[in-house]
Amino acid sequence: MIDQDDRDLRGAFEALRREAAAHTPPFDTTGGAARRRLVPGARRRTLVLAAAAVLAGVALVLVLTPHRPGVQLGLASVRWESPTDFLLRLPGDELLRVVPRLDVTPSTINWSIP
C-alpha cells in the first residue's frame, strides 16, 4: 500500500544516510584523538584555576560585605501586625475577652420592662 512517492523518499533518505556514514569516522577514533590531544597535567591546572577562582570569589564577598560590630536589634519591643489581621477580628469580640460576672444578686437586676 506504499505508493511510489513514499518509496522515492525512502530511497533518497537511505542514500543520504550511506553518504553521511561514508564521511564519518568511527567514534572510537575521534574519542582516542581527543584523549591524545590532552596535554599531561591539563586537568590538574584546570582544577587549580577553578579552586583559585572560587577562593577569589569568597575573598571578594568577605571584603565587600559590610561588617557592623555592635548592632543589636531589640526584637522584644517590636510588634508586627499583618496587613490581613483585620480579617481575624470578629464583630463583638470584646464580649469574648471579658469574663462574665456570676455574683449578680436579684436586687442589682433591673426588672423593669422598657
N, C-alpha and C positions, 0 to 999 in steps of 0.2 A: 503494500500500500504506500510505499515511499515513492513519491513522484520524482521525476528527472531532476528538478531544481535542487531537491534535498541531496541527491546523490552527487551532484556537481559541487555543492557546498562542502559536503563531507570530504570529497576528494581534494578540494582546494585546501582545506584545513589540514589534512594529513600531509600534503606536500609541504605546507609551511612548517609543520612540526618536524618533519625529516630534515628540512633545510636548517632550522634552528639547532637541532641536535647535532648536525654535522659541524657546525661552527662553535659549539660549546664544549669546553674541556671538561673532563670529569671533576667532580667535587674534590676528591682526594688530592688531585694535582693542584688545584687552586688553594686548598687549605694548607698543604705542605709548603707551597711557595710563600704563603703569608707567614708561616711559622719561621721559615728560613730568613725572611727579611727582618724579623725582630732582632734588634741589637741586644746582645747579652747585657743584662743589668738594666734594661729599659723599664722593666716592671718595678724594680726597686726605686729607680729615680722617680717614677710616677707616684709611687706611694709616699716617698719623702716629700715631693712637691705638694701632694694633696694634704698631708699632715701639716706642712708649713702653712698652707693656705687656711686650714681650719684654725690653727693656733693664732695666726694673724687676725682672723675674724673675731675670735674670742677676746683677744687683747684689745682690739678696736672697740668692741662693745663695752668692755670693762672701763676703758679710758673715757668713752663718750657718755657713759651713764652717770648722771649727776648723783653725787653722794651727799646726803644731808644728815649729818650726825645730830642727834638730839631732838629730832622732830617726833613728837608723840601725838597721837590722836586720842582725845578723850571720848571714846565711844559710849561711855556710860551716860553721858549727858545728852546724847543725840537721840531724838525721837523722830523716826521717819514714818510718814504716813503715805500709804499707797494712794495713787490717784483714783482707785476704784473702791476705797474704803467706805464711801457713802452707800454703796450697794449692800453692805452688810448691816447697816443701821436700819432697824425696824421702826415703824411708827409706834409710838407709845413704849419704846424700850426703856424709858426711865421708870416705868412701873415694874419692870423686871429686875431693876437694880436695887429696889427698896424692899426691905423685909416688912411685911405687914405686921401691925401691932395686934396682938391677941388679948391684951388686957383691957379691952373696952367693957365698961360697965353699962347697965341699962340707963343710968342717969346721964351718960355722955352722948347717947344716941339721940339724934333729932328725929322724933316720931311724927312730926307734922308732915302732912301731905301737901305738896305745893299745888 
